[in-house]
Amino acid sequence: MAGGSGGRVAFVTGGAGGIGIEVCRALAADGRTVAVADLSREASEKVAADIDGIGVPLDVTDPDSVAAAIAETTERLGAPSIVVNVAGWDELKPFLETDEAFTHKVIEINYNGPIRVLRATLPAMVDAKWGRIVNVASDAGRVGSSLESVYSGAKAGLIGFTKTIAREFAKHGITANTVCPGPTDTPLLRSITEGERSGSIIAAMTKAVPMRRMGTPQDVAPAVAFFASDAAGFITGQTLSASGGLTMSG
């Protein structure tokens, strides 16, 4: 399997989660060989089995785990030339109910995680003179989101970080773009909105979307696959919302 189908190996963090699974499927459908990276090797391997990829364990908050996951991927498939950072986490909290531990966890997963992964994967892309980076942020990082102050800030930081990576590495044939989902029906969203107000929170999110429905992982994955494709070679530093019109830039 070295080198991957079509000669490109994709590494997807959070690959066993709601959006991550569909991203892995979309990349595999485009002929990429996919390393599905997530906290559980078992969950990763289950997704990988359906797309002829591999599953690798990954904790984006642990530099040693990141290094091990990239090393295993490179040994089994070849160095990744497509990296998609999907892994994310949040809980809905008013800002004054957040504390240092919560803030640290949100930033470590949503912002520092992608930084670690790219620090480990970019050198091989530079050597290959080709690469595709897609970071999955959130519309919360573009316009803010009530009860998601720290998460919104981390995702906004990820958008700015991606633009700078795009500028620094364009000369090496590497693109870096961001996809921002709006409210998307995933296990994570269901878990953070569970409780007695769950129905009203979901209803409010849905009402805010001009298309009047929640997004699905299948709505987000095609945007990621496009940015990861050969066809997107002259597109870099861009931020694309897949949100049913929730965010519109002029």
Rosetta blueprint (number, residue, H / E / L):
1 M L
2 A L
3 G L
4 G L
5 S H
6 G H
7 G H
8 R L
9 V E
10 A E
11 F E
12 V E
13 T E
14 G L
15 G L
16 A L
17 G L
18 G H
19 I H
20 G H
21 I H
22 E H
23 V H
24 C H
25 R H
26 A H
27 L H
28 A H
29 A H
30 D L
31 G L
32 R L
33 T E
34 V E
35 A E
36 V E
37 A E
38 D E
39 L L
40 S L
41 R H
42 E H
43 A H
44 S H
45 E H
46 K H
47 V H
48 A H
49 A H
50 D L
51 I L
52 D L
53 G L
54 I E
55 G E
56 V E
57 P E
58 L L
59 D L
60 V L
61 T L
62 D L
63 P H
64 D H
65 S H
66 V H
67 A H
68 A H
69 A H
70 I H
71 A H
72 E H
73 T H
74 T H
75 E H
76 R H
77 L L
78 G L
79 A L
80 P L
81 S L
82 I E
83 V E
84 V E
85 N E
86 V L
87 A L
88 G L
89 W L
90 D L
91 E L
92 L L
93 K E
94 P L
95 F H
96 L H
97 E H
98 T L
99 D L
100 E H
101 A H
102 F H
103 T H
104 H H
105 K H
106 V H
107 I H
108 E H
109 I H
110 N H
111 Y H
112 N H
113 G H
114 P H
115 I H
116 R H
117 V H
118 L H
119 R H
120 A H
121 T H
122 L H
123 P H
124 A H
125 M H
126 V H
127 D H
128 A H
129 K L
130 W L
131 G E
132 R E
133 I E
134 V E
135 N E
136 V E
137 A L
138 S L
139 D L
140 A H
141 G H
142 R H
143 V H
144 G L
145 S L
146 S L
147 L L
148 E E
149 S H
150 V H
151 Y H
152 S H
153 G H
154 A H
155 K H
156 A H
157 G H
158 L H
159 I H
160 G H
161 F H
162 T H
163 K H
164 T H
165 I H
166 A H
167 R H
168 E H
169 F H
170 A H
171 K H
172 H H
173 G L
174 I E
175 T E
176 A E
177 N E
178 T E
179 V E
180 C E
181 P E
182 G L
183 P L
184 T E
185 D L
186 T L
187 P H
188 L H
189 L H
190 R H
191 S H
192 I H
193 T L
194 E L
195 G L
196 E L
197 R L
198 S H
199 G H
200 S H
201 I H
202 I H
203 A H
204 A H
205 M H
206 T H
207 K H
208 A H
209 V L
210 P L
211 M L
212 R L
213 R L
214 M L
215 G E
216 T L
217 P H
218 Q H
219 D H
220 V H
221 A H
222 P H
223 A H
224 V H
225 A H
226 F H
227 F H
228 A L
229 S L
230 D H
231 A H
232 A H
233 G L
234 F L
235 I L
236 T L
237 G L
238 Q L
239 T E
240 L E
241 S E
242 A E
243 S L
244 G L
245 G L
246 L L
247 T L
248 M L
249 S L
250 G L
